[in-house]
Amino acid sequence: MASTPSSRLAYIDWLRGLACLLMFQTHCYDAWLGGPARNSTFFMWSQLGGTFPAPLFLFLAGTSFALVTDKLLKKGLSANQIARTTIRRGAEIFALGLLFRLQEFAISLGWAPWSDVFRVDILNTIGVSMMLMGVLCWGVLTVTEYGTGPLARPRGAIRPYLSLIISAILVSAAIALFAPLLWTTWRPRFLPWQLETCINGVHNLGTPQAWLFPIFPWTAFAFAGLAFGFILTGDFARNLGSRFYAFAGAAGIVLIYLSKFLDSRQWQLYPVYDYWHTSPNFFMIRVGMLLLLVVFAYVWCRWGLGQRGFSPLIQLGNTSLLVYWVHIEFVYGRFSILPRRSLTIGGASGGLLIIFLAMLALSLARTKTKARWPDLFSFRLAARKV
């Protein structure tokens, strides 16, 4: 069964599939490797690869959000109609994230702490990001389409990409810049930890935790993807065609070197500087690397093997939320297919292959039943619902 779309944007699904694959290997090796294997160079590189899926999922969620908003604009929908569609989809993802945590707690009843219900998961953050992006786009579209100021235009006269791009970049930068303060000196300690953890991932442990996905700084990746998506759908990218990705790659390289330059300066803006977790410089270098990944995926899908025949990564990318949801329980949960932290690299690799093939089979089954069941298990917005 071929699942490869003919769209020029098939590389976005390929990237989602790549994020799924990186997520699988990170979780499998973390859950199952034991003994000396956990101190090996192999394990170190495996966990380093695990730093990409979350930013990539969020970045692509923002890009897809822009693509769907562009389609809705072309249909002539109002700012209120677009906001209603996109914010509702974000709320659905957020609700699924809450349901996922409740399910995990129920399955693990008896040995999981109740505080796990309030753990800030990547699904929650994607949902919140989509709702925030919906509010931002609603505000920009309201001003540009119906306002009375210098930005006002007759309805349908333009697609206000420039305003949307600038707004998304500014919000992304603001989130990245405020994150170090909200993790340290500006912590909202007056809030219950169940609410504070949504802002900085403090959970019930007294200090922000790097393994959680709070609004600051993680939603900044979604707004960066939103800006990229609106650039992608604008006249500049359309006129350049494939050459646009050369500019995207150059921008990624510039961000990487600018990040390294700023980090090497002796002066610091923040009283507490944590490069690897909250630094805007680290955020910048990761956005640069995401842009380079986008360029690689585009080239691979356009001129390489990415779309030749059946593509497992594109297939997984089409159902990324579903395979995320299901694989967790068979890797970390009560139904783990292998014993925890007791295997060699070879044993854990065998488990990884089983998980990959099982999730691919699940994805194919989901694709076959998509016409009969609501499309809840997809990161992509459903523009056709309007």
N, C-alpha and C positions, 0 to 999 in steps of 0.2 A: 504493500500500500504506500503510495507516494504521498508525502505530506508537504512537499516543498512548494511554497507559494511562488507565483511568478512575479510578485511585486518586487519593485526595486528596493523595497525596505525589508526584504526577507532577512537581511543580516541582523535586524533587531531581534527577531525570534531566535536566530542562531546564537546571538549573544546571551539571551535568556537561557538557552539550553546550555551554553558554556558555564554560566553562573550556577546552574543546577549541578553540572558535573563536578565543578570545583567544590560546591557545597557537599555533595555526596562523599567525595574523597576526604574532605576535612573532617566531617562528622564520623565517617567509618573508622578512619585511623585513630581519631581521638577517642572513640568509644571502645575500640577493640585491641589496640596495641598495648602490650604489657612488657614488663621487665626492661631489659636493655634497649629494646626497640623504641621505647619512649624517650630515650636520651640520644637517639641516633640523628645524624644529619638528615636522613630521609624524613623523619618525623618533623624536624624543624622546617624543611621546605614544604611539607604537606600543610602545616599550619600557616605558613606564610601565604600559600595559595588560598587559604581560607579567609584572607583579609579582603579578597576581591568580590565575593558574591553579594554581600549586603550593599556596598556602594553601587555595584553594577545594577542590582535589582531596582534600587531607588532612582538611579540616573535614568534607566530605561523606562521606569514608571513615569517620570517627568517628561521624557521624550514622547512616549505614547500619548500622554495627556495632551501635549501640544498638537500632535497629529490629529487626534479626535476633535479637539477644539477647532482646528482648521476646517475639518469636514463639516462641523456644525455651522461654522461661519459661512461656508459656501452654500449651505442649505438655506441661509437667510434667517436663522434663528436669532432671537433677541438675547441680550446679555442675561436676562433672568432665566430664559429657557435653557441656555447653555449651562448656567450655574446649577440649575436644578438637576440636570442630567449628570454633570460631573461630580458635584458634591454628593449626590445620592450614591454614586458608584464608590466614592471614597468611604462613605458611611457603611456600605455593604462590606468592603474589605476590612474596615475596622471592627465591625461586628463579627466577622469570621475570625479575626484575630482573638477576640474575647472568647468566642466559642471554642477555639482551639485550646486556649489555656484552661477553660473549664473541662474540656474533654480530657486533657492530660492529667488534670488533678483528679478527675473521677476514676480514670483508669489506674492511677497510682495511689488511690485512696488507701490510707493506712501507713504509708511510708513517705509520701510527699508532704512538705509543710504547706499550710493554707496560704502562706504568703506567695506561693508560686502563681496563684491566680492573678496577682498584680504585677507579675514580671512583664517588663516592656519588651515585647517580641517584635521581630522585623515586620510581621503582618500589621500590627498595630501602627507602626511608624509609617508604613506605606499608606494605610488608610488615612491617617492624620495628614500626611503630606498631600494626598489627593484632595482632601477637603480644604486645606490651606491654599493649595494652588487654585482650586475652584473659586475661593473667595477673592484671591488676587486677580484672576482673570475677569471675574465679575466686576470688580472695581475699575479695572483698566478699560474694559469694554463699555461700561456705563459712561465713563468720562468721555471716551473717544467717540461713542456713537450718539449719546443723548445729552452730553453736557452743553454748557453755554460758554465755556472758556475757549482759549485759543486752540485746544486740542479737539474741539467738537467737530464732527463731520456728519453729513447726512447718512442715515442708516443704509448700510450696504455699499457705500461709496468706496470704502477701503477696508482692507484687513489690517488692523492696526498692529502689525508685527513689531515695529520698532519700539513702541510703547510697552508691549508685552515683554520683549527681549530685555530691555533696560530694567523694567520692574523685576523680572525674575532674577537677573544678575545681582541687583541691589539687595533683594531679600536673601539670596544665597550667601552673599558676602556678609550681610548683617548677622545671619545665624552663625556663620563660621567665626566671626569676630567676637560675638557675645558668649560663645560656648565656654571658653576658658574661664571667664568671670563667673558664669552661672554654675560651674563645677567647683569653684573655690571661694573667692571673696564675696561674690554676690549670690551665694546659694539662698534660695527661698526657704529658709529653715522654718518659717512661720507656717508653712503648709504641712499637712499630714504627709507621711512618707509615701502613702499611696498616690498622692498627687504630685509631690516633688519628684518622684521617680520618673514621671512622664517628661519632666523638663531636663533632668540631668542624670537619670539612671541610678539614683541613690539606693533604691529598693529599701530593705529594712536593715541595711548593713552599716549605716552611719556615714559612709563616703560613697561618691559616685563610682559605679562599677563599669569597667571598660568592656565587659562582655554583654552588656545590655544595649538597647537601641533607642535612647530617648530623643526627643525633638531636637535638642542641641547636642551634638552638631549634625545628627544624621539627616534631618530633613533638608539640609543645605544641598545634599547630592541630588535630591529630587528637583529642587529649583534650578540647579545647574543643568540638569537634563531638560527641564522645561525651556530654558533659554536656548539650548542646542536644538530642541525640536522646532521651536518657532523660527530659528535661523534656517533650519533644514527645509521648512515649508515656504520660506520667503522667496522673493524673486532673485535675490543674490545667489542662493544655492541652486535654484532651478536654472538660471542662466549659465552657471559654471558647469553644471552637470557633474561628471566624475572628478573634475578638477577641484571641486569644493572640498573633497576629502584630503587633498594635499594641503589646503589651508587649515583644515581641522587638525591634521597631524602636526603642522608647523606650530599651531596654537598650543597643542599639547606639549611639545618640546619646550616652547617658551615658558609655559607655566611650570614645568619641572625645573628648569634652570633658574627661574625667578624665585621659586620656593627655596632652592638650595642657597641662592645668594642671600635672601632675607634671613634664612636660618643661621648663616655664618656671621651675621653682624653681631657685635658684642652688646649693643643696646637691645632691650626687650620692652615691649609694650605692657606686658602683664607681670604682676607681682609673683605669680606662680606659673611657670612655663613647662608644659608637658607636651613635648613634640609629638609623641607617638599616639596620643589619644585625643587631645583637644586643640592642638596648635592649628591656626589658620594656614600656616606654611605646609603642614602635613596634608591638610585638606586640599590645598592647591596642587601639591604634587600628585595626589590621588586623582584629582580631576584631569590633570595632564595625562596620566596613565590610562584613564578611562577613554579619553579622546584617541589615544594611540590604539587602544583595543578596538574602538569603533572603526578606525581606518583599516586595521588588519581584517576585521570581520567583513567590511565592505569589499575589500579586494578579494578575500577568500571566496565570498559568495558570488562575486561578479565574474571573476576570472579564474578562480581556483576550483576546488572540488565541493565547495559548500552547498551548491544546488544541483549537483549532478546525481540524479537518481534520488533514492530515499536518504534523507538526512536525519539521523537520530537526534542531533542537537536542535534542529528546527522543530522536530516533533515534540521534544521535551519542552522547548520554549513556548509552544502553544498551550501547554497545560502546566505551567511552572508552579502555580499556587497549589494545584492538586498534588503533584509529586512531592512538593515541600511538605505538605500536611501529612501525607501518608508515610513517607520514609522515616520521619522522626521517630515514630513509635517502634519501627522495626530496627532502628539503630540504637537509640537511647532508652526507649521505653520498656515497658514490662514484656513486650513481645519481641524483644531483641533476638535476632536470629543467631547470634554468637555470644559467648560469654564475655563479660565486660573486662577490659584491660588485662587480657591474659594470652594474647596471640602474638605470633611472629608477624613480620611484614608480609610473608607469603600467605599466611592464614587470613589476615585482615584484607589483603588484596583479593582473595577469593570471595570474601563476603561483599566487598565493594562491587565486584563483577555481578554477583547475584542481585544486589540492590539496584544497580544500573539497569540490568535486563528486566527486572520486575517492574521498575518504574516506567521503563519504556513500553512494556506491555500494557500497563495501566493507562498510560497516555494514549496509546493507540485505541484501547477500548473506550476511553472517554471521547475521543474524536468521533468514533462510530456512533455514539449515542448522543452527540451534541444536539442533533436536530430534535430529540425527544425530551431533553432535560434542560433546565435553565443553565445559562453559562455563568454560574457563580464562581467556578474554580479556574479563573483566568485573571492574570494581572492586567490584561488589556481591557480598556473601556469598550462598552458595547454601544457604538454610535447608532446602530440600527434600532435601538430601543426607543429612540425619539419618535 
